[in-house]
Amino acid sequence: MSNRRWLMKTEPEAFGWDDLLREGESLWDGVRNHRAANNLRAMAVGDEAFFYHSVKGKEIVGIAIVSEAGLTDPKDAKWAAVKVKPVRALERPVTLKEIKAEAELAEMELVRLSRLSVAQVQEDEWERICAMARR
């Protein structure tokens, strides 16, 4: 079974990569967009996600893994949640500007649906961004 890949946006002032590292595991809740919530519902344990700092930074900074799936948002049972754990920081952050400059990433949900807080990432997009982080 191949796991799916995702991108999860967060404002670093509210909850950033360092917060996830400190906590070790965190509930990912508060998503109030239907498409993003459906993406949360589609997640399975073991799926990996890029951890993206939105607003300030606008960059992918790390990789997290879904540790618990199929949860309900404790603040509103209509919405979904998952738990995530950090896997590793990227060798260097990959900025939104860099991603937009890559023609091969033009169809990425992060680029096409810029307001989506939880987006699916295709395998070739994942590999390209991981390679960009190693440059």
ZATOR-213564 format. One record per residue (C-alpha): x, y, z; chain. Coordinates in steps of 0.05 Angstrom, whole numbers, plus 5000, padded with zeros to 4 digits. Layout:
atom u = X; v = Y; w = Z; mol = A
...
This chain:
atom u = 5000; v = 5000; w = 5000; mol = A
atom u = 5028; v = 5067; w = 4981; mol = A
atom u = 5015; v = 5125; w = 5028; mol = A
atom u = 4990; v = 5191; w = 5003; mol = A
atom u = 5027; v = 5257; w = 5010; mol = A
atom u = 5000; v = 5323; w = 5035; mol = A
atom u = 5017; v = 5394; w = 5051; mol = A
atom u = 4992; v = 5425; w = 5116; mol = A
atom u = 4995; v = 5500; w = 5125; mol = A
atom u = 5001; v = 5535; w = 5192; mol = A
atom u = 5017; v = 5605; w = 5214; mol = A
atom u = 5084; v = 5598; w = 5252; mol = A
atom u = 5062; v = 5650; w = 5303; mol = A
atom u = 5002; v = 5606; w = 5321; mol = A
atom u = 5036; v = 5537; w = 5315; mol = A
atom u = 5102; v = 5528; w = 5279; mol = A
atom u = 5152; v = 5473; w = 5265; mol = A
atom u = 5188; v = 5486; w = 5331; mol = A
atom u = 5123; v = 5477; w = 5368; mol = A
atom u = 5112; v = 5409; w = 5335; mol = A
atom u = 5183; v = 5388; w = 5353; mol = A
atom u = 5173; v = 5410; w = 5425; mol = A
atom u = 5106; v = 5374; w = 5432; mol = A
atom u = 5127; v = 5312; w = 5394; mol = A
atom u = 5056; v = 5301; w = 5370; mol = A
atom u = 4999; v = 5349; w = 5358; mol = A
atom u = 4925; v = 5350; w = 5340; mol = A
atom u = 4915; v = 5383; w = 5272; mol = A
atom u = 4847; v = 5416; w = 5279; mol = A
atom u = 4812; v = 5482; w = 5265; mol = A
atom u = 4805; v = 5470; w = 5190; mol = A
atom u = 4741; v = 5503; w = 5166; mol = A
atom u = 4745; v = 5494; w = 5091; mol = A
atom u = 4707; v = 5435; w = 5061; mol = A
atom u = 4760; v = 5413; w = 5011; mol = A
atom u = 4815; v = 5418; w = 5064; mol = A
atom u = 4772; v = 5380; w = 5114; mol = A
atom u = 4759; v = 5326; w = 5062; mol = A
atom u = 4834; v = 5321; w = 5053; mol = A
atom u = 4841; v = 5311; w = 5128; mol = A
atom u = 4787; v = 5257; w = 5126; mol = A
atom u = 4825; v = 5222; w = 5069; mol = A
atom u = 4890; v = 5219; w = 5109; mol = A
atom u = 4914; v = 5152; w = 5136; mol = A
atom u = 4964; v = 5134; w = 5190; mol = A
atom u = 5033; v = 5135; w = 5158; mol = A
atom u = 5017; v = 5189; w = 5106; mol = A
atom u = 5070; v = 5242; w = 5103; mol = A
atom u = 5058; v = 5317; w = 5098; mol = A
atom u = 5100; v = 5377; w = 5083; mol = A
atom u = 5097; v = 5426; w = 5141; mol = A
atom u = 5086; v = 5495; w = 5110; mol = A
atom u = 5094; v = 5561; w = 5146; mol = A
atom u = 5041; v = 5608; w = 5116; mol = A
atom u = 5034; v = 5684; w = 5122; mol = A
atom u = 5104; v = 5694; w = 5152; mol = A
atom u = 5157; v = 5656; w = 5115; mol = A
atom u = 5113; v = 5623; w = 5062; mol = A
atom u = 5158; v = 5562; w = 5059; mol = A
atom u = 5160; v = 5487; w = 5070; mol = A
atom u = 5203; v = 5475; w = 5130; mol = A
atom u = 5194; v = 5402; w = 5149; mol = A
atom u = 5160; v = 5335; w = 5140; mol = A
atom u = 5108; v = 5307; w = 5189; mol = A
atom u = 5074; v = 5240; w = 5191; mol = A
atom u = 5001; v = 5225; w = 5207; mol = A
atom u = 5002; v = 5187; w = 5273; mol = A
atom u = 4926; v = 5183; w = 5283; mol = A
atom u = 4872; v = 5191; w = 5230; mol = A
atom u = 4797; v = 5196; w = 5227; mol = A
atom u = 4789; v = 5242; w = 5286; mol = A
atom u = 4735; v = 5294; w = 5299; mol = A
atom u = 4753; v = 5366; w = 5313; mol = A
atom u = 4741; v = 5375; w = 5388; mol = A
atom u = 4716; v = 5446; w = 5377; mol = A
atom u = 4664; v = 5426; w = 5325; mol = A
atom u = 4643; v = 5354; w = 5310; mol = A
atom u = 4624; v = 5372; w = 5238; mol = A
atom u = 4698; v = 5380; w = 5222; mol = A
atom u = 4756; v = 5331; w = 5217; mol = A
atom u = 4824; v = 5327; w = 5251; mol = A
atom u = 4886; v = 5283; w = 5252; mol = A
atom u = 4947; v = 5277; w = 5296; mol = A
atom u = 5016; v = 5289; w = 5267; mol = A
atom u = 5087; v = 5278; w = 5290; mol = A
atom u = 5150; v = 5310; w = 5263; mol = A
atom u = 5194; v = 5267; w = 5218; mol = A
atom u = 5250; v = 5315; w = 5200; mol = A
atom u = 5265; v = 5386; w = 5181; mol = A
atom u = 5282; v = 5397; w = 5108; mol = A
atom u = 5355; v = 5409; w = 5093; mol = A
atom u = 5334; v = 5480; w = 5078; mol = A
atom u = 5265; v = 5512; w = 5072; mol = A
atom u = 5234; v = 5514; w = 5003; mol = A
atom u = 5197; v = 5579; w = 4991; mol = A
atom u = 5132; v = 5589; w = 4955; mol = A
atom u = 5169; v = 5636; w = 4907; mol = A
atom u = 5217; v = 5579; w = 4889; mol = A
atom u = 5159; v = 5530; w = 4880; mol = A
atom u = 5122; v = 5579; w = 4834; mol = A
atom u = 5186; v = 5587; w = 4792; mol = A
atom u = 5187; v = 5512; w = 4776; mol = A
atom u = 5145; v = 5498; w = 4714; mol = A
atom u = 5137; v = 5426; w = 4735; mol = A
atom u = 5101; v = 5449; w = 4798; mol = A
atom u = 5051; v = 5495; w = 4764; mol = A
atom u = 4993; v = 5446; w = 4775; mol = A
atom u = 5009; v = 5435; w = 4848; mol = A
atom u = 4949; v = 5449; w = 4894; mol = A
atom u = 4993; v = 5496; w = 4935; mol = A
atom u = 5001; v = 5539; w = 4872; mol = A
atom u = 4932; v = 5531; w = 4841; mol = A
atom u = 4890; v = 5533; w = 4905; mol = A
atom u = 4931; v = 5582; w = 4946; mol = A
atom u = 4881; v = 5589; w = 5003; mol = A
atom u = 4875; v = 5514; w = 5015; mol = A
atom u = 4904; v = 5497; w = 5083; mol = A
atom u = 4909; v = 5422; w = 5073; mol = A
atom u = 4928; v = 5402; w = 5002; mol = A
atom u = 4945; v = 5337; w = 4967; mol = A
atom u = 5016; v = 5331; w = 4938; mol = A
atom u = 5030; v = 5285; w = 4879; mol = A
atom u = 5090; v = 5238; w = 4884; mol = A
atom u = 5129; v = 5275; w = 4830; mol = A
atom u = 5116; v = 5342; w = 4865; mol = A
atom u = 5140; v = 5312; w = 4931; mol = A
atom u = 5204; v = 5286; w = 4899; mol = A
atom u = 5217; v = 5353; w = 4864; mol = A
atom u = 5209; v = 5393; w = 4929; mol = A
atom u = 5253; v = 5345; w = 4968; mol = A
atom u = 5307; v = 5354; w = 4914; mol = A
atom u = 5299; v = 5429; w = 4917; mol = A
atom u = 5311; v = 5427; w = 4993; mol = A
atom u = 5377; v = 5391; w = 4980; mol = A
atom u = 5403; v = 5445; w = 4932; mol = A
